[in-house]
């Protein structure tokens, strides 16, 4: 859901609901990539960063 549009950057603020595990994973991946969480998501969506592979479960 779009909350508001920022005048200076042309970006919109959105709400994203994640499980605590997904939130932790996002924070970890963003940090390893050198991005904030928001910048990491945007970079994945614009193709500047490869989409992360799904975590594989061990048998």
Backbone atoms as SQL, in Angstrom:
CREATE TABLE atoms (id INTEGER PRIMARY KEY, chain TEXT, resi INTEGER, resn TEXT, atom TEXT, x REAL, y REAL, z REAL);
INSERT INTO atoms VALUES
  (1, 'A', 1, 'UNK', 'N', 0.843, -1.172, 0.000),
  (2, 'A', 1, 'UNK', 'CA', 0.000, 0.000, 0.000),
  (3, 'A', 1, 'UNK', 'C', 0.889, 1.235, 0.000),
  (4, 'A', 2, 'UNK', 'N', 0.623, 2.135, -0.884),
  (5, 'A', 2, 'UNK', 'CA', 1.396, 3.365, -0.985),
  (6, 'A', 2, 'UNK', 'C', 0.910, 4.347, 0.065),
  (7, 'A', 3, 'UNK', 'N', 1.830, 4.881, 0.844),
  (8, 'A', 3, 'UNK', 'CA', 1.459, 5.821, 1.891),
  (9, 'A', 3, 'UNK', 'C', 1.550, 7.257, 1.423),
  (10, 'A', 4, 'UNK', 'N', 2.702, 7.654, 0.941),
  (11, 'A', 4, 'UNK', 'CA', 2.868, 9.026, 0.495),
  (12, 'A', 4, 'UNK', 'C', 4.031, 9.085, -0.483),
  (13, 'A', 5, 'UNK', 'N', 3.983, 10.075, -1.321),
  (14, 'A', 5, 'UNK', 'CA', 5.048, 10.255, -2.289),
  (15, 'A', 5, 'UNK', 'C', 6.000, 11.320, -1.764),
  (16, 'A', 6, 'UNK', 'N', 7.278, 11.033, -1.819),
  (17, 'A', 6, 'UNK', 'CA', 8.270, 11.990, -1.354),
  (18, 'A', 6, 'UNK', 'C', 8.609, 12.939, -2.488),
  (19, 'A', 7, 'UNK', 'N', 8.539, 14.220, -2.209),
  (20, 'A', 7, 'UNK', 'CA', 8.738, 15.233, -3.236),
  (21, 'A', 7, 'UNK', 'C', 10.170, 15.272, -3.753),
  (22, 'A', 8, 'UNK', 'N', 11.149, 15.109, -2.892),
  (23, 'A', 8, 'UNK', 'CA', 12.537, 15.299, -3.299),
  (24, 'A', 8, 'UNK', 'C', 13.099, 14.136, -4.106),
  (25, 'A', 9, 'UNK', 'N', 12.672, 12.925, -3.834),
  (26, 'A', 9, 'UNK', 'CA', 13.251, 11.767, -4.509),
  (27, 'A', 9, 'UNK', 'C', 12.309, 11.107, -5.503),
  (28, 'A', 10, 'UNK', 'N', 11.045, 11.446, -5.463),
  (29, 'A', 10, 'UNK', 'CA', 10.075, 10.795, -6.331),
  (30, 'A', 10, 'UNK', 'C', 9.744, 9.389, -5.883),
  (31, 'A', 11, 'UNK', 'N', 10.143, 9.035, -4.684),
  (32, 'A', 11, 'UNK', 'CA', 9.881, 7.692, -4.162),
  (33, 'A', 11, 'UNK', 'C', 8.637, 7.702, -3.286),
  (34, 'A', 12, 'UNK', 'N', 8.026, 6.538, -3.150),
  (35, 'A', 12, 'UNK', 'CA', 6.850, 6.387, -2.300),
  (36, 'A', 12, 'UNK', 'C', 7.188, 5.498, -1.119),
  (37, 'A', 13, 'UNK', 'N', 6.595, 5.780, -0.004),
  (38, 'A', 13, 'UNK', 'CA', 6.759, 4.960, 1.181),
  (39, 'A', 13, 'UNK', 'C', 5.728, 3.839, 1.133),
  (40, 'A', 14, 'UNK', 'N', 6.149, 2.602, 1.389),
  (41, 'A', 14, 'UNK', 'CA', 5.235, 1.466, 1.388),
  (42, 'A', 14, 'UNK', 'C', 5.410, 0.654, 2.666),
  (43, 'A', 15, 'UNK', 'N', 4.413, -0.129, 2.977),
  (44, 'A', 15, 'UNK', 'CA', 4.473, -1.022, 4.128),
  (45, 'A', 15, 'UNK', 'C', 4.648, -2.438, 3.625),
  (46, 'A', 16, 'UNK', 'N', 5.559, -3.168, 4.236),
  (47, 'A', 16, 'UNK', 'CA', 5.839, -4.540, 3.852),
  (48, 'A', 16, 'UNK', 'C', 5.760, -5.390, 5.106),
  (49, 'A', 17, 'UNK', 'N', 4.931, -6.416, 5.095),
  (50, 'A', 17, 'UNK', 'CA', 4.789, -7.304, 6.250),
  (51, 'A', 17, 'UNK', 'C', 5.622, -8.559, 6.021),
  (52, 'A', 18, 'UNK', 'N', 6.517, -8.831, 6.953),
  (53, 'A', 18, 'UNK', 'CA', 7.393, -9.996, 6.862),
  (54, 'A', 18, 'UNK', 'C', 7.371, -10.759, 8.179),
  (55, 'A', 19, 'UNK', 'N', 7.651, -12.045, 8.101),
  (56, 'A', 19, 'UNK', 'CA', 7.847, -12.805, 9.324),
  (57, 'A', 19, 'UNK', 'C', 9.145, -12.324, 9.955),
  (58, 'A', 20, 'UNK', 'N', 9.347, -12.620, 11.208),
  (59, 'A', 20, 'UNK', 'CA', 10.589, -12.186, 11.871),
  (60, 'A', 20, 'UNK', 'C', 11.802, -12.834, 11.210),
  (61, 'A', 21, 'UNK', 'N', 11.654, -14.064, 10.737),
  (62, 'A', 21, 'UNK', 'CA', 12.756, -14.748, 10.060),
  (63, 'A', 21, 'UNK', 'C', 13.086, -14.045, 8.738),
  (64, 'A', 22, 'UNK', 'N', 12.069, -13.666, 7.973),
  (65, 'A', 22, 'UNK', 'CA', 12.299, -12.972, 6.706),
  (66, 'A', 22, 'UNK', 'C', 12.892, -11.587, 6.944),
  (67, 'A', 23, 'UNK', 'N', 12.443, -10.912, 7.991),
  (68, 'A', 23, 'UNK', 'CA', 12.976, -9.593, 8.335),
  (69, 'A', 23, 'UNK', 'C', 14.461, -9.698, 8.671),
  (70, 'A', 24, 'UNK', 'N', 14.814, -10.688, 9.472),
  (71, 'A', 24, 'UNK', 'CA', 16.220, -10.899, 9.828),
  (72, 'A', 24, 'UNK', 'C', 17.057, -11.221, 8.599),
  (73, 'A', 25, 'UNK', 'N', 16.516, -12.030, 7.709),
  (74, 'A', 25, 'UNK', 'CA', 17.224, -12.403, 6.476),
  (75, 'A', 25, 'UNK', 'C', 17.427, -11.183, 5.577),
  (76, 'A', 26, 'UNK', 'N', 16.403, -10.350, 5.460),
  (77, 'A', 26, 'UNK', 'CA', 16.517, -9.130, 4.663),
  (78, 'A', 26, 'UNK', 'C', 17.598, -8.224, 5.238),
  (79, 'A', 27, 'UNK', 'N', 17.595, -8.037, 6.539),
  (80, 'A', 27, 'UNK', 'CA', 18.597, -7.185, 7.178),
  (81, 'A', 27, 'UNK', 'C', 20.005, -7.740, 6.957),
  (82, 'A', 28, 'UNK', 'N', 20.159, -9.050, 7.069),
  (83, 'A', 28, 'UNK', 'CA', 21.461, -9.702, 6.873),
  (84, 'A', 28, 'UNK', 'C', 21.944, -9.531, 5.431),
  (85, 'A', 29, 'UNK', 'N', 21.055, -9.785, 4.480),
  (86, 'A', 29, 'UNK', 'CA', 21.434, -9.687, 3.071),
  (87, 'A', 29, 'UNK', 'C', 21.764, -8.248, 2.682),
  (88, 'A', 30, 'UNK', 'N', 20.988, -7.305, 3.196),
  (89, 'A', 30, 'UNK', 'CA', 21.245, -5.895, 2.908),
  (90, 'A', 30, 'UNK', 'C', 22.601, -5.475, 3.462),
  (91, 'A', 31, 'UNK', 'N', 22.877, -5.883, 4.690),
  (92, 'A', 31, 'UNK', 'CA', 24.147, -5.525, 5.319),
  (93, 'A', 31, 'UNK', 'C', 25.328, -6.119, 4.552),
  (94, 'A', 32, 'UNK', 'N', 25.227, -7.373, 4.156),
  (95, 'A', 32, 'UNK', 'CA', 26.306, -8.018, 3.405),
  (96, 'A', 32, 'UNK', 'C', 26.521, -7.359, 2.045),
  (97, 'A', 33, 'UNK', 'N', 25.453, -6.784, 1.493),
  (98, 'A', 33, 'UNK', 'CA', 25.547, -6.118, 0.193),
  (99, 'A', 33, 'UNK', 'C', 25.952, -4.660, 0.317),
  (100, 'A', 34, 'UNK', 'N', 25.971, -4.135, 1.546),
  (101, 'A', 34, 'UNK', 'CA', 26.345, -2.744, 1.766),
  (102, 'A', 34, 'UNK', 'C', 25.220, -1.756, 1.540),
  (103, 'A', 35, 'UNK', 'N', 23.970, -2.229, 1.609),
  (104, 'A', 35, 'UNK', 'CA', 22.802, -1.386, 1.397),
  (105, 'A', 35, 'UNK', 'C', 21.962, -1.310, 2.667),
  (106, 'A', 36, 'UNK', 'N', 21.126, -0.281, 2.738),
  (107, 'A', 36, 'UNK', 'CA', 20.064, -0.280, 3.745),
  (108, 'A', 36, 'UNK', 'C', 19.030, -1.309, 3.277),
  (109, 'A', 37, 'UNK', 'N', 18.098, -1.670, 4.137),
  (110, 'A', 37, 'UNK', 'CA', 17.061, -2.627, 3.724),
  (111, 'A', 37, 'UNK', 'C', 16.265, -2.090, 2.550),
  (112, 'A', 38, 'UNK', 'N', 15.883, -0.822, 2.618),
  (113, 'A', 38, 'UNK', 'CA', 15.095, -0.217, 1.528),
  (114, 'A', 38, 'UNK', 'C', 15.882, -0.188, 0.228),
  (115, 'A', 39, 'UNK', 'N', 17.131, 0.226, 0.313),
  (116, 'A', 39, 'UNK', 'CA', 17.964, 0.295, -0.891),
  (117, 'A', 39, 'UNK', 'C', 18.199, -1.099, -1.461),
  (118, 'A', 40, 'UNK', 'N', 18.324, -2.097, -0.609),
  (119, 'A', 40, 'UNK', 'CA', 18.527, -3.469, -1.075),
  (120, 'A', 40, 'UNK', 'C', 17.302, -3.963, -1.842),
  (121, 'A', 41, 'UNK', 'N', 16.113, -3.750, -1.273),
  (122, 'A', 41, 'UNK', 'CA', 14.880, -4.179, -1.952),
  (123, 'A', 41, 'UNK', 'C', 14.760, -3.469, -3.295),
  (124, 'A', 42, 'UNK', 'N', 15.004, -2.175, -3.310),
  (125, 'A', 42, 'UNK', 'CA', 14.913, -1.428, -4.565),
  (126, 'A', 42, 'UNK', 'C', 15.942, -1.922, -5.575),
  (127, 'A', 43, 'UNK', 'N', 17.141, -2.218, -5.115),
  (128, 'A', 43, 'UNK', 'CA', 18.190, -2.713, -6.015),
  (129, 'A', 43, 'UNK', 'C', 17.838, -4.071, -6.607),
  (130, 'A', 44, 'UNK', 'N', 17.233, -4.933, -5.814),
  (131, 'A', 44, 'UNK', 'CA', 16.786, -6.234, -6.325),
  (132, 'A', 44, 'UNK', 'C', 15.688, -6.029, -7.370),
  (133, 'A', 45, 'UNK', 'N', 14.748, -5.140, -7.070),
  (134, 'A', 45, 'UNK', 'CA', 13.618, -4.928, -7.973),
  (135, 'A', 45, 'UNK', 'C', 14.024, -4.253, -9.277),
  (136, 'A', 46, 'UNK', 'N', 15.075, -3.447, -9.264),
  (137, 'A', 46, 'UNK', 'CA', 15.522, -2.768, -10.482),
  (138, 'A', 46, 'UNK', 'C', 16.607, -3.549, -11.212),
  (139, 'A', 47, 'UNK', 'N', 16.993, -4.698, -10.655),
  (140, 'A', 47, 'UNK', 'CA', 17.972, -5.546, -11.323),
  (141, 'A', 47, 'UNK', 'C', 19.413, -5.161, -11.092),
  (142, 'A', 48, 'UNK', 'N', 19.663, -4.238, -10.177),
  (143, 'A', 48, 'UNK', 'CA', 21.035, -3.823, -9.887),
  (144, 'A', 48, 'UNK', 'C', 21.764, -4.842, -9.015),
  (145, 'A', 49, 'UNK', 'N', 20.998, -5.633, -8.297),
  (146, 'A', 49, 'UNK', 'CA', 21.530, -6.711, -7.458),
  (147, 'A', 49, 'UNK', 'C', 20.800, -7.970, -7.877),
  (148, 'A', 50, 'UNK', 'N', 21.505, -9.053, -7.982),
  (149, 'A', 50, 'UNK', 'CA', 20.850, -10.323, -8.338),
  (150, 'A', 50, 'UNK', 'C', 19.821, -10.697, -7.303),
  (151, 'A', 51, 'UNK', 'N', 18.731, -11.244, -7.782),
  (152, 'A', 51, 'UNK', 'CA', 17.721, -11.751, -6.862),
  (153, 'A', 51, 'UNK', 'C', 18.328, -12.896, -6.079),
  (154, 'A', 52, 'UNK', 'N', 18.174, -12.862, -4.775),
  (155, 'A', 52, 'UNK', 'CA', 18.745, -13.928, -3.965),
  (156, 'A', 52, 'UNK', 'C', 18.074, -15.265, -4.254),
  (157, 'A', 53, 'UNK', 'N', 18.852, -16.319, -4.192),
  (158, 'A', 53, 'UNK', 'CA', 18.284, -17.660, -4.382),
  (159, 'A', 53, 'UNK', 'C', 17.532, -18.063, -3.130),
  (160, 'A', 54, 'UNK', 'N', 16.459, -18.800, -3.294),
  (161, 'A', 54, 'UNK', 'CA', 15.744, -19.288, -2.099),
  (162, 'A', 54, 'UNK', 'C', 16.654, -20.163, -1.258),
  (163, 'A', 55, 'UNK', 'N', 16.479, -20.075, 0.047),
  (164, 'A', 55, 'UNK', 'CA', 17.286, -20.920, 0.934),
  (165, 'A', 55, 'UNK', 'C', 16.865, -22.367, 0.747),
  (166, 'A', 56, 'UNK', 'N', 17.855, -23.249, 0.652),
  (167, 'A', 56, 'UNK', 'CA', 17.559, -24.658, 0.488),
  (168, 'A', 56, 'UNK', 'C', 17.489, -25.314, 1.840),
  (169, 'A', 57, 'UNK', 'N', 16.511, -26.202, 1.991),
  (170, 'A', 57, 'UNK', 'CA', 16.400, -26.944, 3.247),
  (171, 'A', 57, 'UNK', 'C', 17.310, -28.161, 3.157),
  (172, 'A', 58, 'UNK', 'N', 17.888, -28.485, 4.263),
  (173, 'A', 58, 'UNK', 'CA', 18.773, -29.658, 4.296),
  (174, 'A', 58, 'UNK', 'C', 17.971, -30.897, 4.656),
  (175, 'A', 59, 'UNK', 'N', 18.269, -31.996, 3.974),
  (176, 'A', 59, 'UNK', 'CA', 17.548, -33.231, 4.241),
  (177, 'A', 59, 'UNK', 'C', 18.270, -34.066, 5.239);
